[in-house]
Each structure stands twice: as C-alpha cells, then as structure tokens.
Amino acid sequence: MRILLTNDDGIHAPGFALLEEIAAQFSEDITVCCPAEEQSGAGHSLTLHMPVRLQQHGPRRFAVTGTPTDAVNLALRTLFPDGPPDLVISGINAGENLADDITYSGTISAAMEGALANIPAIALSQVVRDGGNGFGAARGWAAKVLAPLLEVTMARRTLVNVNFPPVPADEVKGIRVVRQGFHDYSRGAVVESIDPRGRKYYWFGLEDIEQTLDRGTDLEAINEGFISVTPLQLDLTHYPSIDTLAERFAR
C-alpha cells in the first residue's frame, strides 16, 4: 500500500511524528508532504496569488510553503509520477476536529483533497483538554482504528474523520461510528485588547462555544470517552431544498 501522510500542524509537529510511527505498521511505501509551518484553521484554502515551494527534509519527506490543501495537491501532482497513492492520512492533529469545526479544519481539508482525487482518505485528531494526556489515546488506539478502515472500500468522494478522546489509552471506552454534531457559534468569544503601539486588535476564542451533545454524534462520543469515527461526504447539496427552490423559480 502506497500511503501519503500529511497534516496541518507542520512537518515537525509531535502528532505527525506519531502518525509516521503508526503508518509504518501498515506499509513501507510512505511519502510525507506537509505544510512547512502550522496551518491550523486554514480550511480548504488553496494558494493562488504567490508561488509555493517544495522543500525536501529527507528521503520521501517534503514540506510545502503553503496550506494543507497545497501540500496534498502538490504531492499528488509531483511526487507520484507512477500513479497516485492508495491512501491519504492526515494528522494526528493536536486538538479536536469535531462537529462543524470540520469546516475550518486544515486536517480535514487535507484529507478532502485526497477524496477529491478519488483516493481513500482518513483524518486523525487527538482531542486535548487543559493540556492533559497528550497523544496517549491516539498512540494506544490509532492502529486499532486504522486496521478495519483499511479493509473497507470507501465510497467515492468521501473520507473518514477520527477523533480520540482526551483520556489515557487504558481509559478509552471503545469506538463509536457516529454522525457529525453541531456547535452554537453564536456564543464564541472575541477578545479585544490593545497592542504596544496603542492599536486595537482582536483574538478569536473558541472555548465558550456551546456543544450540542445530541445522541449519536461525534461530540457525544468524545464526551463519554469513546473514539468517534465519522464518514464525511464532499457533496454539500441539501437535496430536500431542490424541489422547493425549483418551484420558486418556475413561477
């Protein structure tokens, strides 16, 4: 199996070093292509107004001076002349990618870029609470989660989002396949302050965003100490609205 590894925390991130260790359990044919610097919150952005550079950090290890989307896009176009990889894995992110946070996530977007190329893709994230437990759950469970996923034939233009709870590996209660949850972003904080030159600035704070712990969601699974596994699709069409809108425009 030919695997492309990527992330949004940068090539030197500790979570990525762990991902390399885990991926080596499944294949010797691994190529790395990550952003050179942290790109958390970059979403599915593609660099269009400046050049992107590819930096080599060792045999089949590369970094890109751009976004996670740039990294996967460039890797698929330049690092696989004999054909695409069999799998794209993005992570292991230091922090959660749950509910509608996935729309901001560079980790998810890197996996999306693989899915857009019809390559099976998986995103891995370690939920962190108050800086405790590190990557313990991911270290103990990532291989157990990946093994069955690699045996599944994923539908075209889909990906799988995996989050590990913020507990030690021996306290993980198991794995749940769940749907995406939702946040109440109206409660998110914006911190206002003054810089040393007397100019006002703002810092977005996400800690006050209310989590809706509906049954069967990724938020509920993590809250109860389970690993969440959520299949995602790239088709954002809201099909129930098509007929309603079509009727409006037919008048």
C-alpha positions in Angstrom: 0.0 0.0 0.0 1.3 3.4 -1.0 0.5 6.0 1.6 0.7 9.8 1.6 1.0 11.3 5.0 0.1 15.0 5.7 -1.2 17.3 8.3 -2.0 20.9 9.2 0.3 21.3 12.2 3.5 21.3 10.2 6.1 18.7 9.4 7.8 19.0 12.8 4.7 18.5 14.8 4.8 15.8 17.5 1.5 14.4 16.4 2.9 13.9 12.9 5.9 12.0 14.2 3.4 9.7 15.9 1.5 9.3 12.7 4.6 8.2 10.9 5.3 5.6 13.5 1.8 4.2 13.2 1.7 4.3 9.4 4.9 2.3 9.3 3.0 -0.6 10.9 0.9 -0.9 7.7 3.4 0.0 4.9 7.0 0.6 4.0 5.9 2.7 1.0 5.3 6.0 2.7 5.6 9.6 1.3 5.4 12.6 3.5 4.2 16.0 2.3 3.1 18.6 5.0 2.9 22.3 5.4 6.3 23.8 6.4 4.6 25.7 9.2 1.5 25.3 11.3 -1.7 26.0 9.3 -4.4 25.2 11.8 -7.7 26.8 10.8 -6.6 27.1 7.2 -9.6 25.2 6.0 -9.7 24.1 2.4 -7.7 27.1 1.1 -5.5 26.9 -1.9 -2.7 29.3 -2.5 -3.3 31.2 -5.8 -1.6 34.6 -5.5 2.0 33.6 -4.7 4.4 30.7 -5.5 4.5 27.6 -3.4 7.8 25.9 -2.8 8.6 22.3 -2.1 11.3 21.7 0.5 12.9 18.2 0.9 13.6 17.1 4.5 15.0 13.6 3.8 14.1 10.6 1.6 10.5 11.0 0.5 9.9 13.6 3.2 8.7 17.0 1.9 7.3 20.3 3.2 5.3 22.9 1.3 5.3 26.6 1.9 1.6 26.8 1.9 -1.6 25.2 3.2 -2.6 21.6 3.8 -4.5 21.7 0.6 -1.4 22.9 -1.2 0.6 20.1 0.3 -1.7 17.3 -0.9 -2.3 18.9 -4.2 1.3 19.4 -4.9 2.3 15.9 -3.7 -0.3 14.2 -6.0 0.9 16.2 -8.9 4.7 16.0 -8.5 5.7 13.2 -6.1 3.8 10.2 -7.6 4.8 10.1 -11.3 3.9 6.4 -11.5 0.4 6.8 -10.2 -1.5 8.1 -7.2 -1.1 6.7 -3.7 -3.6 4.2 -2.3 -4.4 6.2 0.8 -4.1 9.7 2.2 -3.8 10.0 6.0 -3.9 13.5 7.6 -3.0 14.1 11.3 -2.5 13.4 14.0 -3.9 16.8 14.8 -3.2 18.3 18.3 -6.8 19.2 19.0 -10.3 18.2 18.1 -11.9 18.3 14.7 -15.5 17.6 15.7 -18.9 18.8 14.6 -19.0 21.8 12.3 -15.4 22.7 13.3 -14.5 20.5 10.3 -15.3 23.4 8.0 -12.3 25.3 9.4 -10.0 22.3 9.8 -6.8 22.1 7.7 -6.5 18.5 8.9 -9.9 17.6 7.4 -9.2 19.7 4.3 -6.0 17.8 3.5 -8.0 14.6 3.6 -10.7 16.2 1.5 -8.1 16.9 -1.2 -7.3 13.2 -1.3 -11.0 12.4 -1.6 -11.4 14.9 -4.4 -8.8 12.9 -6.3 -10.8 9.7 -5.6 -8.2 8.4 -3.1 -9.4 6.9 0.2 -8.6 9.4 2.9 -8.6 9.4 6.7 -8.2 12.4 9.1 -7.0 11.7 12.7 -7.2 14.1 15.6 -6.4 13.9 19.3 -8.8 15.9 21.5 -7.0 17.9 24.1 -8.5 19.2 27.3 -6.4 21.5 29.6 -3.2 20.2 28.0 -3.5 16.8 29.7 -2.9 13.3 28.5 -1.1 14.3 25.3 -1.4 11.8 22.4 -1.9 8.8 24.8 -5.3 7.7 23.4 -4.1 8.1 19.8 -0.9 6.2 20.4 -2.7 3.3 22.0 -5.7 3.2 19.6 -4.8 4.6 16.2 -3.6 1.3 14.7 -6.7 -0.4 16.0 -8.9 2.1 14.3 -6.9 2.2 11.0 -6.8 -1.6 10.5 -10.5 -2.1 9.9 -10.8 1.1 7.9 -8.2 -0.1 5.5 -10.3 -3.2 4.8 -13.3 -1.0 3.8 -14.0 0.1 0.3 -14.8 3.8 0.8 -17.4 5.4 -1.4 -16.1 7.9 -4.0 -15.5 11.4 -2.8 -15.8 10.5 0.9 -13.4 10.5 3.8 -13.4 9.3 7.4 -12.9 11.6 10.4 -11.5 10.0 13.5 -11.1 11.8 16.9 -9.5 10.3 20.0 -10.9 11.4 23.4 -8.7 13.3 25.9 -8.1 10.4 28.2 -5.3 7.9 28.7 -5.3 4.9 26.3 -6.5 2.5 29.0 -9.5 4.7 29.8 -10.8 4.8 26.2 -14.2 3.0 26.3 -14.2 1.9 22.7 -15.0 3.1 19.2 -18.3 4.6 18.0 -19.3 5.2 14.4 -21.4 8.4 14.7 -22.7 11.4 12.7 -21.3 14.9 12.8 -22.6 17.1 15.6 -23.2 20.8 15.8 -21.9 23.8 17.8 -23.6 27.0 18.7 -21.2 29.5 17.2 -23.2 32.5 18.4 -21.6 32.0 21.8 -18.0 32.1 20.6 -15.9 34.8 22.3 -13.9 37.5 20.7 -11.2 39.0 23.0 -10.4 42.7 22.4 -7.2 44.3 23.5 -4.6 47.0 22.7 -1.1 46.3 21.3 2.1 48.1 22.5 1.6 50.7 19.8 -1.9 51.6 21.0 -3.8 49.9 18.2 -6.8 47.7 18.8 -6.7 44.0 17.9 -9.0 41.0 18.3 -8.3 37.4 19.2 -10.9 34.8 18.4 -11.6 32.4 21.3 -13.5 29.2 20.7 -13.6 27.9 24.3 -17.0 29.4 25.0 -18.7 27.8 22.0 -21.6 25.7 23.3 -21.6 22.0 22.3 -24.8 20.3 21.4 -24.5 16.8 22.8 -27.2 15.2 20.7 -27.4 11.4 20.7 -25.3 9.6 18.1 -22.9 12.4 17.4 -19.1 12.8 17.5 -19.4 15.3 20.3 -21.4 12.9 22.5 -18.9 10.0 21.8 -15.9 12.1 22.8 -17.7 13.5 25.8 -18.4 9.9 27.0 -14.8 8.7 26.5 -15.2 6.9 23.1 -13.3 7.3 19.9 -15.5 8.9 17.2 -15.5 7.6 13.6 -17.5 9.7 11.2 -17.8 9.2 7.5 -18.0 12.6 5.6 -19.0 13.4 2.0 -17.9 16.2 -0.2 -21.4 16.7 -1.8 -22.8 19.6 0.2 -26.1 19.7 -1.7 -29.2 20.0 0.5 -31.4 17.7 -1.6 -34.7 18.4 0.3 -34.5 22.0 -0.8 -34.0 21.4 -4.5 -37.7 20.9 -5.4 -38.8 23.8 -3.2 -36.4 26.2 -4.8 -37.2 24.9 -8.3 -40.8 25.6 -7.7 -40.0 29.2 -6.7 -38.0 29.8 -9.8 -40.6 28.2 -12.1 -43.2 30.9 -11.2 
